[in-house]
Amino acid sequence: MSETAPQAGSSPLANMVFATIKRLGSSVLPFVVVILLWQFASLFFPRFLFPSLIDVFWRCLEIFSSGTMFADVLATILRILAGLAGAFIVGGLLALLMVRSRAVDNFLSPILTLFQGIPALSWVVFAIIWFHGVEFRIFFIMVMTTLPAFTFQVLGALRGMSRDLMEMVFSFRPTRMKLFRVMIAPAILPDILTAWKVNLGNASRVVVVAELVGATGGVGYQLLQQQQQLFDMAGALAWTLQLVFFVLIVQGALTLIEKSAFRYRAASERAI
């Protein structure tokens, strides 16, 4: 009784602050553990294997402060976003065709499943043989490696819409724009945001491989040309962390969009 009494009498503001601190703690704790383990290892291993995180911090600061180096980071980010946007647009169109026609679905599903089994490195080889422009090669690789996931996610979202609810909405004779805004968008948006979150992580890994096809800039280029040849582990970590920071920022933005778009839902109905 003595333990539950303070919680019952506490103010809503205090409960909210406590819940926020608890969420932050659970999110930050894994990173703190990894940082402490790495720093501990740096005390017993050579610097080219486990450099001090202080050295990694200064290399990150050098990348942020150097216009040329930061331009490489921005180039990689733009390549990721362009590839994801292209795959999402094409995948959405394919999903619409597949959900409207059984014949199209039967024709495209095996092809997309086949594409899912092709490694990113194979697409790199295909791009080198088929195309000359470096940027188009990278765009092609990014689209082909993320297209199947986007298509199947959007297709699953469209198929998951309630037919009874659709018939009820059609009884009110809505316009196409109102039908999309009121019925279709809320139904498929959670799966679309999930698809973006999943493909964002995949794209950040694939882009490093894609930038090896003759690119003269970008995070992948820097990792191969500079850090590998110099055995500079601190620099390799610093360049890798640029992609990690980007993924974390975009993942956080997608989470905020999801919370804002579905704030009308009860807490029990929201995604965990």
C-alpha positions as CSV (number, residue, x, y, z in Angstrom):
1,M,0.0,0.0,0.0
2,S,2.8,2.4,0.8
3,E,4.4,1.9,-2.6
4,T,1.2,2.5,-4.6
5,A,0.0,5.5,-2.6
6,P,2.6,8.0,-4.0
7,Q,1.8,6.9,-7.5
8,A,-1.9,7.4,-7.0
9,G,-1.4,10.8,-5.5
10,S,1.2,12.0,-8.0
11,S,0.3,14.7,-10.6
12,P,-0.2,13.8,-14.3
13,L,2.8,16.0,-15.2
14,A,5.1,14.0,-12.9
15,N,3.8,10.7,-14.4
16,M,4.3,12.1,-17.9
17,V,7.9,13.2,-17.1
18,F,8.6,9.8,-15.5
19,A,7.3,7.9,-18.5
20,T,9.4,10.1,-20.9
21,I,12.5,9.5,-18.8
22,K,11.8,5.8,-18.8
23,R,11.3,5.7,-22.6
24,L,14.5,7.7,-23.2
25,G,16.4,5.4,-20.8
26,S,15.3,2.3,-22.5
27,S,16.2,3.8,-25.9
28,V,19.6,5.1,-24.9
29,L,20.8,2.2,-22.7
30,P,21.7,-0.1,-25.5
31,F,23.9,2.6,-27.2
32,V,25.6,3.3,-23.8
33,V,26.4,-0.4,-23.3
34,V,27.9,-0.7,-26.8
35,I,29.9,2.5,-26.3
36,L,31.3,1.4,-23.0
37,L,32.2,-2.1,-24.4
38,W,34.0,-0.5,-27.3
39,Q,35.9,2.0,-25.2
40,F,36.9,-0.9,-22.8
41,A,38.2,-2.9,-25.7
42,S,40.2,0.1,-27.0
43,L,42.3,-0.1,-23.8
44,F,43.6,-3.6,-24.5
45,F,43.7,-3.8,-28.3
46,P,45.8,-1.8,-30.9
47,R,44.3,1.4,-32.2
48,F,43.9,0.1,-35.8
49,L,41.6,-2.6,-34.4
50,F,39.6,-0.7,-31.7
51,P,40.4,3.0,-31.8
52,S,39.3,5.2,-28.9
53,L,35.9,6.8,-29.3
54,I,37.6,10.1,-28.7
55,D,39.5,9.6,-32.0
56,V,36.3,8.6,-33.7
57,F,34.6,11.7,-32.4
58,W,37.3,14.0,-33.8
59,R,37.1,12.2,-37.2
60,C,33.3,12.7,-37.2
61,L,33.8,16.4,-36.4
62,E,36.3,16.7,-39.2
63,I,33.8,15.3,-41.7
64,F,31.1,17.7,-40.5
65,S,33.4,20.7,-40.7
66,S,35.0,19.9,-44.0
67,G,32.9,21.0,-46.9
68,T,34.4,18.4,-49.3
69,M,33.9,15.5,-46.9
70,F,30.4,16.5,-45.9
71,A,29.5,16.8,-49.6
72,D,30.3,13.1,-49.9
73,V,27.8,12.4,-47.1
74,L,25.1,14.5,-48.8
75,A,25.7,12.8,-52.1
76,T,25.1,9.4,-50.5
77,I,22.0,10.6,-48.7
78,L,20.6,12.0,-52.0
79,R,21.3,8.7,-53.7
80,I,19.5,6.8,-51.0
81,L,16.4,9.1,-51.1
82,A,16.3,9.1,-54.9
83,G,16.5,5.3,-55.1
84,L,13.8,4.8,-52.4
85,A,11.5,7.4,-54.0
86,G,11.9,5.7,-57.4
87,A,11.3,2.2,-56.0
88,F,8.3,3.4,-54.0
89,I,6.6,5.1,-57.0
90,V,7.2,2.1,-59.3
91,G,6.3,-0.4,-56.6
92,G,3.1,1.5,-55.8
93,L,2.0,1.5,-59.4
94,L,2.8,-2.2,-59.7
95,A,0.8,-3.0,-56.5
96,L,-2.2,-1.1,-57.9
97,L,-2.1,-3.1,-61.1
98,M,-1.7,-6.4,-59.2
99,V,-4.6,-5.7,-56.8
100,R,-6.9,-4.8,-59.7
101,S,-6.0,-7.8,-62.0
102,R,-5.5,-11.4,-61.0
103,A,-3.6,-12.0,-64.3
104,V,-1.1,-9.2,-63.6
105,D,-0.7,-10.5,-60.1
106,N,0.1,-14.0,-61.3
107,F,2.5,-12.6,-63.8
108,L,4.4,-10.1,-61.6
109,S,4.6,-12.0,-58.3
110,P,7.1,-14.6,-59.5
111,I,9.2,-12.0,-61.1
112,L,9.4,-9.8,-58.0
113,T,10.1,-12.9,-55.9
114,L,12.9,-13.7,-58.2
115,F,14.3,-10.2,-57.9
116,Q,14.2,-10.6,-54.1
117,G,16.7,-13.5,-54.3
118,I,19.2,-11.6,-56.4
119,P,22.1,-10.2,-54.2
120,A,22.9,-6.5,-54.4
121,L,26.4,-7.4,-55.7
122,S,24.9,-9.1,-58.7
123,W,22.9,-6.0,-59.5
124,V,26.2,-4.1,-59.3
125,V,27.7,-6.4,-62.0
126,F,24.5,-6.1,-64.1
127,A,24.6,-2.3,-63.8
128,I,28.3,-2.1,-64.9
129,I,27.6,-4.2,-68.0
130,W,24.3,-2.5,-69.0
131,F,24.9,1.2,-68.3
132,H,27.6,3.8,-68.6
133,G,26.5,6.7,-66.3
134,V,27.7,6.2,-62.7
135,E,24.7,8.0,-61.1
136,F,22.2,6.0,-63.2
137,R,24.0,2.8,-62.3
138,I,23.6,3.6,-58.6
139,F,20.0,4.6,-59.0
140,F,19.2,1.4,-60.9
141,I,20.9,-0.7,-58.2
142,M,19.0,1.1,-55.4
143,V,15.6,0.7,-57.2
144,M,16.0,-2.9,-58.0
145,T,17.1,-4.0,-54.5
146,T,14.2,-2.2,-52.8
147,L,11.4,-2.5,-55.4
148,P,10.1,-6.0,-54.4
149,A,9.7,-5.1,-50.8
150,F,7.9,-1.8,-51.6
151,T,5.6,-3.6,-54.0
152,F,4.6,-6.4,-51.7
153,Q,4.1,-4.1,-48.7
154,V,1.8,-1.8,-50.6
155,L,0.0,-4.8,-52.2
156,G,-0.5,-6.3,-48.7
157,A,-1.9,-3.0,-47.4
158,L,-4.3,-2.6,-50.3
159,R,-5.5,-6.2,-49.9
160,G,-5.9,-5.7,-46.1
161,M,-8.6,-3.0,-46.5
162,S,-12.0,-4.1,-45.2
163,R,-14.4,-4.8,-48.0
164,D,-17.4,-4.2,-45.8
165,L,-16.0,-0.8,-44.8
166,M,-15.3,0.0,-48.5
167,E,-18.9,-0.9,-49.4
168,M,-20.2,1.3,-46.6
169,V,-18.0,4.3,-47.7
170,F,-19.1,3.8,-51.4
171,S,-22.8,4.0,-50.3
172,F,-22.1,7.7,-49.5
173,R,-20.9,8.3,-53.1
174,P,-17.6,10.0,-52.2
175,T,-15.4,11.7,-54.7
176,R,-12.2,9.9,-55.6
177,M,-10.1,12.5,-53.6
178,K,-12.3,12.1,-50.6
179,L,-12.3,8.3,-50.9
180,F,-8.5,8.3,-50.9
181,R,-8.2,10.8,-48.0
182,V,-10.8,9.2,-45.8
183,M,-10.6,5.5,-46.5
184,I,-7.6,4.4,-48.5
185,A,-4.8,6.6,-47.1
186,P,-5.5,5.8,-43.4
187,A,-5.7,2.1,-44.2
188,I,-2.5,1.8,-46.1
189,L,-0.3,4.4,-44.5
190,P,0.9,2.3,-41.5
191,D,2.2,-0.4,-43.9
192,I,3.7,2.2,-46.2
193,L,5.6,3.8,-43.3
194,T,6.8,0.3,-42.2
195,A,8.0,-0.4,-45.7
196,W,10.0,2.9,-45.7
197,K,11.5,2.0,-42.3
198,V,12.6,-1.4,-43.5
199,N,13.9,-0.3,-46.9
200,L,15.7,2.6,-45.4
201,G,18.0,0.3,-43.5
202,N,18.5,-1.9,-46.5
203,A,19.2,1.1,-48.8
204,S,21.9,2.4,-46.4
205,R,23.7,-0.9,-46.7
206,V,23.2,-1.3,-50.5
207,V,24.3,2.3,-51.3
208,V,27.8,1.6,-50.0
209,V,28.1,-1.3,-52.4
210,A,26.5,0.7,-55.2
211,E,29.0,3.5,-54.8
212,L,31.8,1.1,-55.7
213,V,30.8,1.1,-59.4
214,G,33.1,4.0,-60.4
215,A,31.7,6.7,-58.1
216,T,34.2,9.4,-57.2
217,G,32.5,10.5,-54.1
218,G,30.2,9.3,-51.3
219,V,30.5,7.3,-48.1
220,G,31.2,4.0,-50.0
221,Y,33.9,5.6,-52.0
222,Q,35.6,7.0,-48.9
223,L,35.4,3.7,-47.1
224,L,37.0,1.8,-50.0
225,Q,39.5,4.3,-51.3
226,Q,40.6,6.1,-48.2
227,Q,40.1,4.0,-45.0
228,Q,40.7,0.5,-46.3
229,Q,44.0,1.5,-47.9
230,L,45.2,3.4,-44.8
231,F,43.9,0.8,-42.3
232,D,42.2,3.8,-40.6
233,M,39.6,2.2,-38.4
234,A,38.7,5.5,-36.7
235,G,38.0,7.0,-40.1
236,A,36.0,3.9,-41.3
237,L,33.9,4.1,-38.1
238,A,33.4,7.9,-38.6
239,W,32.2,7.5,-42.2
240,T,29.9,4.6,-41.2
241,L,28.4,6.6,-38.4
242,Q,27.3,9.2,-41.0
243,L,24.9,6.7,-42.5
244,V,23.8,5.5,-39.0
245,F,23.0,9.1,-38.0
246,F,21.0,9.6,-41.2
247,V,19.0,6.4,-40.7
248,L,18.2,7.3,-37.1
249,I,17.1,10.8,-38.0
250,V,14.8,9.6,-40.8
251,Q,13.5,6.7,-38.7
252,G,12.6,9.3,-36.0
253,A,10.9,11.5,-38.6
254,L,8.8,8.6,-39.8
255,T,7.8,7.7,-36.3
256,L,6.7,11.3,-35.7
257,I,4.7,11.2,-38.9
258,E,3.0,8.0,-37.8
259,K,2.2,9.3,-34.3
260,S,0.8,12.6,-35.8
261,A,-1.2,10.9,-38.5
262,F,-2.8,8.3,-36.1
263,R,-3.1,10.4,-32.9
264,Y,-6.9,9.9,-33.1
265,R,-6.5,6.2,-32.4
266,A,-6.7,4.8,-28.9
267,A,-3.4,3.8,-27.4
268,S,-4.3,0.1,-27.5
269,E,-4.9,0.3,-31.3
270,R,-1.5,1.9,-32.2
271,A,1.4,-0.1,-33.4
272,I,3.8,-1.2,-30.6
